[in-house]
Amino acid sequence: MIIDAAGRLFLAPGSGRVSMDDLARELGMSKKTIYRSFPDKYSLMTAVLDRQFEAIERRLVAAAQDTQDRPFGERMQGFLLAACGELWRIGAAQLAAGRGDAVLRRHVEQRIDAVVYQRLDELFRDGHRRGLLSAPPALLGEIIRGAVERLLNSPLPRQLEWTAADLLRATVDTMLYGAIRPGSEQVEPATTRVSERKDAS
């Protein structure tokens, strides 16, 4: 009950600094009662975040199972859209970028890395092993990390009237399939031009 109420207050969009007094009022109990279960605000927030990341983990496992027999691009989209939707819901990027104290920010960053990015890296490595990706998995992982963290903090979804998940889908499509529409123009891949410059030198 305490964790549920703390999650509603602490992770609410646009919520400012929430005190233990606020939580006690919400629960209709004394702070002393709360402190019997959680010795400080940090331990309570850690419990709230851990519960949220357990839910994210379950969602990502379910998304992976739903798309396991699909083409690689669909598997990648399913994973990233599930991850982005869940991280958006709990405001994890905002927590990692500035809400809360430094210890909690590190905790959020570590949990995002363990729950989301390590799975993402394995997915890219699998695609690379199967000959489906020409770019190094580490590079693709860095690009997606940057896109996810930027989109979750960006005003762009509101400006374009898209969801963060819609923008991430467009980002993944652009990264995996290119931004130029097929047949619109014949453009030589940058990797080919780089290799030719190396050969010439």
Protein Blocks (a to p, Z undefined) as FASTA:
>chain_A
ZZmmmmmmmmgghiacddfklmmmmnopafklmmmmmmbfklmmmmmmmmmmmmmmmmmm
mmmmmmmmgcfklmmmmmmmmmmmmmmmnommmmmnmgccfklmmmmmmmmmmmmmmmmm
mmmmmmmmnopafbdfklmmmmmmmmmmmmmmpcklmmnopafklmmmmmmmmmmnojad
ghkaccddfklmmmmmmmmZZ
